[in-house]
Every structure is written in structure tokens, then in C-alpha cells.
């Protein structure tokens, strides 16, 4: 299973790639890279909704420079993993518990057998939400987790409350596999860099947009009603007073000060209720901190280096 490497986004060399099958029959694409000599352990990278391995090539190089082996996968329904519906453009899942099964399979089939311990996690947005569910369920694979702009809630808490009833009603009425009403179902109709909520870096934005242009099969469009209903169900669960206190892993939550995709206030509040949580805001950064301008990315990496044992400062 080859990775898509283009001049503006060259793949890190010596990747081991392949596919693994989950117990419910879903094929997941993965890639892993060995650590340099005298490695510090392994970092598992968990991407956000609609993303794919190739978007994180730069992150992989950053982690390997810090002495880590790296492993990353495509979630079900994304990248070159199995799509869940006949229309491959639909970003679909029935429940976020299915993503937990993806993590379980990835760890058991790729990470634990072939990557050196100790294990750390670096997750973005939806990936952060899934990792919190994994930790809440009692899985203790990761010594520490760094969550960049995790999906704890929508930007305005009332938005998720107001959305839940009509979205659940649509799903119960049989529209779970339909696109969320009013969404941009066609990736190619994206509005472009101006005004985008993801990054203020035009070069990285163009780089990421060029990957699905080179390989259209890696991209997806908008989420389905079922995906959004599953996300809202997770958001509601996170609001339970005792949910964070049942997570005992050390977690650093990094929020983007200019985020309009997820709620910075919810990230701060959740981190404060974790038994071993900490919180850091990168002022001015947009949602995809790892795809941001160097000044914002450097702040994230400084926080990572201070939090993850064995990650030296590269100044």
C-alpha cells in the first residue's frame, strides 16, 4: 500500500505500510517508521475527521527528529481505509465506539508487535475525542497523550444542544446515511484559503489541498447525519461531571486561540476536571495547529517537548 508523495509533500523514507482488518471486517491502512538510533519510544498519531496519513508527513518528520518511532493509521471511512457507504465521499460512522475498535486493532496488530515502548499519543480534533473515549474505557497503552484542538464540544455549547434533537430525529427517520443538510458535499467546492477556519498558513493549506488532487481517493466530503449524531452523543457524554475524573492518563490539551471549529472553553473546562490534565492555549492559531504557521507550530512542539518524557528541545 503506497503512500502518496508529491514534490511539496515528500513522504518520509523507510515507511512500512499495509492494511489490517478489524474484528468487524473493516480494512485500515497504516504506516509506521522506525526510530533513529537510541530511540525514545513511539508516538502514535491520530488524525481528525476527513484527514489521511499523508497530511501528517511533516509531523512524522518532526517526531522522528525528536527520536521517536511513529505509527499512524487512516480511520475507517477515511483515507485509504474501507469506506462505510457505497458513496465513498460520505464521511460516515454509526458510533464513535467503532473508532475505538480501530484504535484497538491498530495497537494490537501494528504498534505493540512492531514499535518500541514506551508509547505516547498525539491526536487532533476528532482523534482527540476518540482517545479520550479510549482512556475512559480503561485502556492504558499510552504513558502520556497530547491532544491538539480536541473535539470536546462545538464552538457554542448551545449549538450542540440545539442540533441534537433535529439530527437524532433525522437519523431515526431513516436519513442516517444522508449528508448533513446544508453541508458542502463536494470537496472540490471548498471555498479556498481565504477565510478558511483551519490554518493561516497559505503554503501548508495549498500543500494539503494538493494531496487529494493527486489522489482523489484519499479525501471525503461532509459528514453524514449518523456521523454527526454519533459526535453529538460523544459531546454529551463528555459533559458528565464524572467523565474526566475517570481518566487517569496524563493528558496535555492544546487549544487554538482562534479556533472556530471546536470550543476552546470546553477544552479548558474538561482539562481542569482531569485527574492528571493540563491545558495550554496558542493564541491566534486556527483549528489545525499542526498545519499552522511555524510560530504557532513551534509553541505546540515546545509544549510537547516539555510534557513528553524523552522529547528533547530542538532549539
N, C-alpha and C positions, 0 to 999 in steps of 0.2 A: 504494500500500500504506500505509494509515493506521496510525499508532501509537495505542495505547490510552491516552488521557489521562483521568484521573479527578481529582476535587477534591483528594484527598490526595496525588496524584502527577501534577501537571501536566507535560505534555511541554514541553521547551524549544522555543521558537519557531523558525521558519525551517528546519525539518528538510527535507532531501532524502531521500526514501525510495524503495525499489524492490526488485526481485529480480534476481539474477544466476544464471546456470546454470554449474555446474562441468562439467569435461570428461566426468565420468561421469553427467551428466544430473540432478544434484540442484539444486533451486532454493533459493537462500539469500536470506533477507530482510536488507536492510541499511538503515542510516540514517547520515547524516552531517550535520555542522553546520559552517559556515564559522567561521573565527577572527574575533575582533574586529579592528579596525584595528591595523596594525603587529603582526600575529600572530607567535608564537614557533615555528611549525611545527605538526605534527599528532600527536595521540595516538590510537592505535588501542586500543580497549578489547575485551578478550577475556574472555568470561564463563565461569562454571563450569557444571558439569553441571546440567541442568534449568532453567537460567536463560534470560532473554529480555531484549531491548533495553530494555523499559520499566522493568525493575528498576534500571537504571543512569541514569535521568534525573537524579537528584541528582548523580551522579558527572560526567555530561556538563556540568552547570552549573558544578560545581567546576572542571573543566578549562578551560572557556571563560572563566571569570573569571580564570584564570591566563594567558590569551592564546593558547590553543591551538584549532585546528580539531580536531574529534573525529569518529571513524568507528567504528561498532560493527556487528556482524552477529549473527544467530542461527545457531548451529551447525546442521548437518544433524541432523534428528531432534528439534529443539527450537524453541520459539517458533513463528513462522510460516514457518519453512523446511520443506522437504519432510520428511515422516516416512518412516522406513525400513521400517515394517511396516504391515500392514492395521489393526492395533490402534494408534491414534495415541498412546495413553497410555504405550506402552512406550518407554523410553529405550534406543535400540539403535544399535550400530555394530559393524561387523565387525573393524575395526582402527583404531587411532589415526592411522594413515597417511591415512585418509580425512579426518580433521580437518585434517591438513597440507594436503591438497588444497583444503579450504575456505579456509584462510589464503592459499594461493597465488592462488586465484580472486579473493578479496576484495581482495588487494593489487593484482593486475593489472587488475581491472575497475573498482574503486572508488577505492582510495587513491592509487595512483601517477598516474592521469589527473586526479584532481579535488581532491586535498588537497595543501597546500603542504608541502615539506620544511623542515627535517629531520623524520624520523619516529621516534616513540617508542612503546613498547608498555606498557600497563597491563593485567595479566591476573590472574585469580583462579582458584585451585584447579585444576580440570581444564584451564582455559585456560592456566595456567602450565605444566602438563606438556606441552601441545601446543607452546607457544612454545619450550620447551627442545628438543623434538624438531626444530622448525623451525631453530633456531640450530645444533644439532648437525649438521644436514644441509648446512650451509654457506650458508644464506640470510642475507644481510646487510642486510636492509631497515632494521632499527631501529638507531639510534645507541645507545640505551640501553633497557633493559627493567626495569620494576618488577613483581615477582611477589608478589601478596598471598596468603599461605597456599597456596603451590603444592602440588599433589599429587605429592610425591616418594615417599611411602610411606604406608601405613596407620599408625594411632597406635602399634601394637606391631609391630615388624618381623616377629616370628614369625607374626603374623596373616596377612600376605600370603603367607608361605611355606606355611603350613598350608592356606590357601584354594586355592592354585593347582592342586593335584592334583585335588581333587574338582570344581572349577569347569571345569578343562580336560576332565576325564572326562565331565562332563555335556554339554559342547559337542560332544565327539567322538561322544557317543551320540545326537546329533541334537536336543538341547534348547537350542541357542544362542539361539533366538528366544523362549524362555520366560523369565518373570520369575525373578530370583534367588530360590531357595527361602527362605521365611520373611520376605520383604520386604513392605513396605507398598505394595501395587499400586494402591491407590486414594488419590489425592491428598487427597480430601475426608475421609479418615480420619486425617489428621495429628493429632498429639496436642495441638496448640495451643502457645501461648507457654511455658507452664510447663515447665521442664526441657528446652527445645529447645537443640540444640547450636550453633545458627547465630549468634544475636545476643542480647545482654542488653538491647536497646532495644525496649520493647514497641510504641512508635509506629511505628518502621520495620518491625518484624515484621508488624504489622497492615496497614501500607501495602502491603507486598509480597504478603501473602496476599489482599488485596482485588483485585489486578490480575487473576489468573486467575478470580476470582469474576465480574468484569466481562466478561472474555473467556476462557472456559474453554479455547479452542483453543490458547492460548499455553503451557499447562502440560503436564507429563508426570508419570508416576508413577515407579516404581522402575526401575532398570536391568535389562537382560536378562543372561542368562548370558554371551552373547557380549561385551556391553559390559564386564562385569567381567573376563572373561578377557583382553580387549584392554588394560584398565587394568593388570592384574597383569603382563602381558607388558612394558608400558612401565616399571613399577616395577622389575622385574628388570633391564631394560636400564640403568636409572639407577644400579644398584649396581655396574656395571663400573667398575674403578678408573680407566680412561682416558676414561670418558664425559664428565665435566665438563671435563677438560683440553682437549677438542676444541672447546669453545665459547669463542669469542674476543670475544663481545659483552660490554660492561659490564652487569652484572646486579645489581640490589638485590633480595634476598629478604627479605620482611617476614613474620615468623611471628607467630601469635596465641598468647599465653602460655596461654590457656585452651582451646586447640583440642583437641577430641576426635574430629575428622573425619579430619585428616591428621596426620602425625608432625612435630612441631617439631624433634626430634632429627635426623631425616633431612634436613630443610631446612637446618639448621645445618651438618651434615656435607657436604652437596652444595655449599653456598655456599663452604665452606672449600677445596674442591678445584677451584673455578672459577679460570681464569687471571685473570679480572677481576671477581670476585664480592665482594659484601659482604652482611652479614646484620644484621638488626635485629629484636628481639623486642618486641612490645607486650604487656606483662604484663597479664593479666586479660581480654584481648579474646578473644571466641569466633571461630569459623571465618570468618564473613563480615565481615571488618574494615570493608569499605566500607559495610556496613549496620549498623554498630555505633553505640553512643552517641558523642556529639560528642567526648568526651575521648579516646576511642580513635581515632576518625577523624582528629582533629587531629594525633595523633602520626604517623599514616601520611602525612598531607599534608606535615608538616614534613620527614619523611624524603624524600618525593618532591621537594619544592622544593629540598632540598639536593643531590639526586642528578641531577635532570634539568636540563640547561642551558636557560636562558631561562625557568624557572619561578620567578617572584618570590615571596618570602614575603608573605602577605596579612595579617599581623598589623597 
